Amino acid sequence: AFGQEMYHRIKVDLEGGDVSILRKLGIETDHGLYKRNRYFINDLSDREIELIIDEGLNFEILISDVQDFYAAQNDVDETQVKVRSEHCKKAEYNYKTPVNYSYGSMGGYLTYDELLITLDSMKILFPHLISVKQEIDTIRTQEGRPIYWIKIGNNPSLEEEEKPEILYTALHHAREPNSLSQMIFYMWYLLENYEDDALVKFIVDSTESYFIPCVNPDGYVYNESTHPTGGGLWRKNRAKVNGIITGVDLNRNYGYEWGFDNEGSSSNP
């Protein structure tokens, strides 16, 4: 039910208090704009705003519908882009966009199915550098999806214990699709430049690089279903809590200081 909520950018008045008030309400405060003892700005759902109202906090709505706001950013015309770019006199790096890197159909981002097709295409074009996509054991998400991983190296089908291993993950949070885009860009860059770039060849030859492009497929597919052109703001997975789909934040579910307190963490699994 909460999945159909609207999201709003709000400014919460914290004069005379601090951000711990919001943490105790279960609102994530590790991202957003925070001015100590003054205000906190973030994109919050209808349900989260109700918590703030019940707490008696004052707030101001800065953007009424941030999902439309994010989706509309794809409509920026070339003139606006040129004005922004005037501040960049010189490219800091000279990375050429990989030939096989392409935008997806979800507001420029890959859909979940487009991601899987892309991983298959990498294997077809560079079978000597990348493994076939594989499921992590028999793990299934709340909605029954596997979690896929893939490896890049000069012997992708072998496990070479003497080499250091690197793990890259993306899409813990379903509403951060650019984490997937940068990963796919990097993977294509390694594959396409292996033969001609000494640094790329060193990375591929000297390490085993493992990639999990979508840690949270359920949340990602949900955003795709509600906002197929981009802008979906569902963040967590699609777990039911007390019979209601509120989700669990997968980036809060690691072992270090788990359940340390009831502000920055929670003892409630």
C-alpha positions in Angstrom: 0.0 0.0 0.0 2.8 2.4 0.9 4.4 1.8 -2.5 2.0 4.1 -4.2 2.8 7.0 -1.9 4.0 10.4 -3.2 7.4 11.7 -2.2 8.0 15.3 -1.3 11.1 17.4 -0.7 10.6 18.9 2.7 12.5 21.2 5.1 12.0 20.2 8.7 12.5 22.9 11.3 15.0 21.7 14.0 15.4 25.0 15.9 15.8 24.0 19.5 16.4 20.3 18.6 18.6 18.1 16.6 18.4 15.4 13.9 18.1 12.6 16.5 14.5 13.5 16.7 14.0 12.2 13.2 16.2 9.2 13.6 14.0 8.0 16.5 11.0 8.2 14.2 12.7 5.8 11.9 13.6 8.4 9.2 17.0 7.9 7.5 19.2 11.0 8.2 22.5 9.8 6.7 21.6 11.5 3.4 20.0 14.9 2.8 21.0 18.4 3.8 21.4 18.9 7.5 22.3 22.2 9.3 22.9 21.4 12.9 20.1 22.7 15.2 18.5 24.5 12.3 16.9 22.3 9.6 17.0 19.0 7.7 16.0 18.7 4.0 15.3 15.4 2.3 12.9 13.6 0.0 10.3 11.9 2.2 7.2 9.8 1.6 3.6 10.6 2.7 4.0 8.1 5.6 7.2 9.6 6.8 5.6 13.1 6.7 2.8 11.8 8.8 5.3 10.7 11.5 6.7 14.3 11.5 3.3 15.8 11.8 2.4 13.4 14.7 5.7 14.5 16.4 4.5 18.1 16.2 7.5 19.3 14.1 7.1 22.2 11.7 8.1 21.7 8.1 7.9 23.3 4.7 7.3 21.5 1.4 10.0 22.6 -1.1 9.0 20.3 -4.0 5.5 18.8 -4.0 6.3 15.8 -6.3 9.9 14.9 -6.4 9.3 11.8 -8.6 8.1 14.0 -11.4 10.9 16.4 -10.6 13.6 13.7 -11.1 11.9 12.4 -14.3 11.7 15.9 -15.8 15.5 16.2 -15.5 15.8 14.1 -18.6 14.1 16.9 -20.5 16.9 19.5 -20.0 17.6 21.0 -23.3 21.1 21.4 -24.9 21.3 25.1 -24.0 21.0 24.5 -20.3 23.6 21.7 -20.5 26.0 24.1 -22.4 25.6 26.8 -19.7 26.4 24.3 -17.0 29.4 23.0 -18.9 31.0 26.4 -19.3 32.4 26.0 -15.7 34.3 22.9 -16.9 37.2 24.4 -19.0 39.1 21.1 -19.2 38.2 17.5 -18.8 39.9 16.0 -15.7 40.0 12.6 -17.3 39.9 11.4 -20.8 37.8 8.3 -20.6 36.1 7.5 -23.8 32.6 6.2 -23.5 32.7 2.4 -24.4 31.3 1.6 -27.8 28.9 -1.0 -26.3 27.7 1.3 -23.5 24.1 2.5 -24.1 21.4 4.2 -22.3 18.4 2.2 -21.1 14.7 2.8 -21.7 13.9 3.9 -18.1 14.7 7.5 -18.4 18.1 6.7 -19.7 18.7 3.9 -17.1 18.7 0.2 -17.8 15.6 -1.8 -16.8 16.2 -5.0 -15.0 15.7 -7.1 -18.1 18.0 -4.8 -20.1 20.6 -5.3 -17.4 20.4 -9.1 -17.8 20.6 -8.8 -21.6 23.7 -6.6 -21.2 25.5 -9.1 -19.0 24.8 -11.8 -21.6 26.1 -9.5 -24.4 29.3 -9.0 -22.5 29.9 -12.7 -22.3 29.1 -13.2 -26.0 31.5 -10.4 -27.1 34.3 -11.0 -24.6 34.1 -14.7 -23.6 37.8 -14.8 -22.6 37.5 -12.0 -20.1 34.1 -12.4 -18.4 32.2 -15.3 -16.9 28.6 -16.1 -17.6 26.2 -14.5 -15.1 25.5 -16.9 -12.3 23.1 -17.0 -9.3 24.4 -16.7 -5.8 23.8 -20.2 -4.4 20.0 -20.8 -4.1 19.3 -17.4 -2.5 15.9 -15.9 -3.6 14.6 -12.5 -2.8 11.2 -11.8 -1.1 9.6 -12.0 -4.6 11.5 -15.1 -5.7 14.3 -13.5 -7.8 17.9 -14.7 -7.8 20.8 -12.4 -7.2 23.3 -12.6 -10.1 27.1 -12.2 -10.0 29.7 -12.1 -12.8 33.5 -12.1 -12.8 36.0 -10.2 -15.0 39.6 -11.5 -15.2 42.0 -13.0 -17.7 40.8 -16.5 -16.6 37.2 -15.8 -15.8 36.2 -19.5 -15.5 39.0 -20.3 -13.0 39.4 -19.5 -9.3 42.9 -18.2 -8.9 43.5 -18.1 -5.1 46.8 -16.2 -5.4 45.1 -13.2 -6.9 43.4 -10.5 -4.8 39.7 -10.4 -5.1 37.6 -7.3 -5.5 33.8 -7.1 -5.0 31.7 -4.4 -6.7 28.1 -4.1 -5.8 25.3 -1.8 -7.0 21.6 -1.1 -6.4 21.4 -1.7 -2.7 18.9 1.1 -2.9 16.3 0.7 -5.7 16.1 4.5 -6.3 19.8 4.9 -7.1 19.9 3.6 -10.7 23.1 5.6 -11.5 25.0 3.1 -9.3 24.1 0.5 -11.9 25.0 2.8 -14.8 28.5 3.6 -13.5 29.2 -0.1 -12.9 28.1 -1.2 -16.4 30.2 1.7 -17.9 33.2 0.4 -15.9 32.7 -3.2 -16.9 32.4 -2.3 -20.6 35.5 -0.1 -20.3 37.6 -2.9 -18.9 36.5 -5.3 -21.5 36.9 -3.0 -24.5 40.2 -1.5 -23.5 42.0 -4.7 -22.3 44.1 -5.1 -25.4 45.2 -1.5 -25.8 45.4 0.1 -22.3 48.2 -1.0 -20.0 46.4 0.0 -16.8 43.3 -1.9 -17.8 45.3 -4.9 -18.7 47.1 -4.8 -15.4 43.8 -4.6 -13.5 42.2 -7.5 -15.4 45.4 -9.7 -15.3 46.3 -9.1 -11.7 42.9 -9.3 -9.9 39.7 -11.3 -9.8 36.9 -8.7 -10.1 33.5 -9.8 -9.0 30.3 -7.8 -9.8 26.8 -7.9 -8.3 25.0 -5.3 -10.4 21.7 -5.5 -8.6 21.6 -6.3 -4.9 17.9 -5.3 -4.7 16.1 -6.6 -7.8 12.6 -6.5 -6.2 12.8 -2.8 -5.3 14.3 -2.0 -8.7 11.6 -3.8 -10.6 9.0 -2.2 -8.4 10.2 1.3 -9.4 10.2 0.2 -13.0 6.6 -0.9 -12.7 5.4 2.3 -11.1 7.5 4.7 -13.1 8.6 3.1 -16.3 10.2 6.3 -17.7 12.2 7.0 -14.5 11.8 8.8 -11.2 10.6 5.9 -8.9 11.6 6.5 -5.3 11.1 3.2 -3.6 14.4 2.6 -1.7 14.3 -0.6 0.3 13.5 -4.2 -0.6 9.9 -5.5 -0.7 9.8 -7.3 2.6 6.5 -7.3 4.6 6.7 -6.0 8.1 3.6 -6.7 10.2 1.7 -7.7 7.0 2.5 -4.4 5.2 5.2 -4.0 2.5 7.5 -1.4 4.2 10.7 -3.1 3.1 14.1 -3.5 4.8 17.0 -1.2 3.9 19.6 -3.7 2.6 22.4 -1.2 3.3 21.6 -1.3 7.0 21.7 -5.0 7.4 25.4 -5.8 7.8 27.0 -7.2 10.9 29.1 -4.3 12.1 27.5 -2.8 15.2 24.2 -4.3 14.2 21.6 -3.3 16.8 24.1 -1.0 18.5 21.3 1.5 19.5 17.9 2.6 18.4 19.0 5.7 16.5 21.6 4.9 14.0 20.6 1.2 14.0 17.8 -1.0 15.3 17.6 -4.3 17.1 14.4 -5.1 15.0 15.4 -7.4 12.2 
